[in-house]
């Protein structure tokens, strides 16, 4: 029952400071030939998120779902199941899509790529640019298997592929590596990524998303994940989104 090109799935838990900018960034897309919808999954936020989301009532291509707090994996999967687009793009509520995003991936959508990802700029909590260009390399299985993570925001997945995988693995709640695990599973099943060189989203890096506690948990999950997939020791390279280094 897919009748549009792209579904943006925005997942949010207590991001009242960022959610409006995120939704507006998905709405403000330059000229393109695609139909798209925006699904906002409010994952049981206890801040002002719900009040902010009420401003979007009645906008035709936006649907808001308020659910009890399930964690990023289940909240995302909930959004994936509701999506009507041929491609699904998850957007973290503290990130922003740039106005050229849809335009930048149009050709890749038309050529039916399995999943599509782009370059990005990294910003801090105030929105100041930390790194202008992620300068990711062309799609390379070995590089991605040693990157250590893969950003959810800005990655467009074919809906039917996400469905066939049942979305994210929900065994570990807020694992920090849910999207990377999905990418590794796709690659192991023979699906291919398509890399678009344009910078077309902003990834926000702030103290919240890289606390020492969380880093340690992510590294631990990384070792478990690599072990499960038979990939040897968990590792990271220079394209890791927040430059996580592992002492090998």
N, C-alpha and C positions, 0 to 999 in steps of 0.2 A: 504493500500500500504506500510506496514511496512516490511522492508527487512533487518533490522539489530537489534542488541540487545540494544544498548545504544546511545542516543543523548545527548551530553553535550551542554547546551545552556548558552553561556557566554554573559551577558548583561553588557555594559560599557558606562558610561557617564563621560568623562574627567578623565580617569584613566591612562593617558600615562605612569605614573611611575610604574604601576603594570601589565598592560594588557599582556605584552610579557611573563612575568613569569607565568601568569595564563594560557595562551594558551599552552606554552611549558609544563607546569605541566600535562595538559590533554593529550598531545602527548606522554609523557615519561612514559608510563605504562608498568609495569613488565609483564612477560608472563601470558597470560590468553587466554580463549577460545572464547572471545566475539568479534563481529564486532562493531565498534563504529564510530561515526562522531562527528565533532565539529562545532557548528554554533556560529558565533560571531555576536551579534547584537550591532552595534555602534549607540547608541541612540542620534544622533545629537551632538556628542562631538565637542567642539570648540578648543581643544588642539591638540597635535600631534598624537592622536590616529589613525587617518586615514592613515597617513604616515607609522606608525608602522605596521598596518594591511596589507599594500601592500607587506610586506616581505613574507606573507603567501600565496600569489597568486600561484596557480598551485600545491599546496599540496593537494593530492586527497581527503582526508577525512575532509578538512576544507572548510566551506563556510562562506563568510563575507557578511553581509547585512548592508549598511549604510542607516539609516532611519532618518527622522526628529525627533527632540526630543519629545518623547511621555510620558516619565516617566517610572519607573521600571515595573509597572504592564502591560502596553500595549506593551512595548518593549519585555517583557518576553513572553506574549501571542503570539506576532508575531513569536517569535522563536519556541514556542511550536507547532504552526500550521505548521511550515515548517519541523518539526522533523520527521524522518523516523524510529526512534528506537522504540522498544517495551517498553523501559523505557526511561524517560527523567530526566536528572540531571541538574538543574540550578546551575550555578557557578557565583558568583559575581566576577567581574573583579579584585578586590583587594584581593581575596582569592586564595588558591592553592589546587589542588588535589594532594595527595601523590601518589608515584609510585605503591603502593599496592591497590589503590582504587578499580579498576575493579575486581581484584583478590578477594578482601575482600567481595564483594557483589555477586560474581558468583553463589554461592549455593542458595542464596535468590532469585536471578533472575530465576534460574532453578526451584525453587519450587513456582514461580508465585505469590510472595507476592504483596499486594496492593501498599504499599510504604515501602521503605527501608532507614534506616538512620544509621549513624555510630558515633563512638567517634571521637574526633578531638583535636588538640592542638590550643591554642590561641596565636597569635603573635602580635607584635606592628607594627607601620608604618615602622620601620627599619628591620622588619623580625625577631626580637629577640623573643624567646619564653617567653610568660608571664605565661601561664598555660599549663603544659605538657599534661595533660589528662583531658578531660571534664567529665570523669567518669559518663556518663549518666546511669540511671537505665534501667532495662528491660521495654519494652513497657507497659505502664500503663495509661489507659484513664484518670483517676483522676489526675495523676501527670502532664500529658501534659495540661490538662485543667487549671492547676494552675501554669504552668511554665511561662506564660506571653509572650512567643515568641517561635519561632521554626526556626532554621536556614534553609535557602533555599539551600545554598551550601552543596553538599554532600547528599542531599535527592533525592533518585531515585523514581520517580512516574511512575506507569503504564500509558503509553500514552493514552490508551482508557479511563482511569479514569479521567485524566486531561481534555480530550476532552469533556467528559460527564458533567464536571463542568464548561466548557467554560473557563478554566484557572483561572487566578486571577480576583477578583472583581476589576473593574476599577473606581468605584464611587469616591474614594479618591485617588488622584494622589500622588505617593511617600508616602504612608500612614505609611511606616515603619513596618507594620504588615501584609502585603499582604500574606506572606507565612504562617504565623500563622493562619490567617483567613481560608485559604484553608485547612490546617490540621484539624482545628476544624470542618469545614464543612464535611470533609471526615469522621471523627470520628462519627459525629452525623448521618451520612448516613450508618454507620455500617462497613466502611472500616477499616482495621487493619494495624498498623505499624509493621515493623519487624526490630529489633535492632541488629546491628552487633557491637561486642565489640572492634574490631580493630580500632586503630587511623588511619584514612585514608584521612583526609584533614586538611588544616590549615585555621583557621578563623582569619582574620585580624581585630583587634580592634584598631581604632585610633581616635584621637580627632574629626575628621570630622564626624564619624558616631555616636557619642554620645554627641553632643553639648547640652547644657542645654535647648536651644530653641527646639531642636528636641525631647529631652526626654519628655518635657511637652506636645508636640503635640502627641507623641506616646501614652503617658498615657491617654490623652483625647480620642484618637482613640480607645484605649483598652477598656475604659468604654463604649463607643458607641457600640463596637463590642460585648462585653459580654451582654450588654442590649439587643441587636438585637437577639442574640442566646439564650437568656433566661438562662444565666450562672451566674446570680447574679453580684457581684462586680468584676471588673477586679483585678487580683492579679498576683503576681510573686512568684517563689520559688528559691531555691539555684541553680537550673540548668539553670536559665535565662542566655543567652549567654554573656551579659555584666553586670551581677549582678545588674540589675535595681531593686531598692527597692521601694515599694509603702507604704506610711504611711497609714495604714488602720485605 
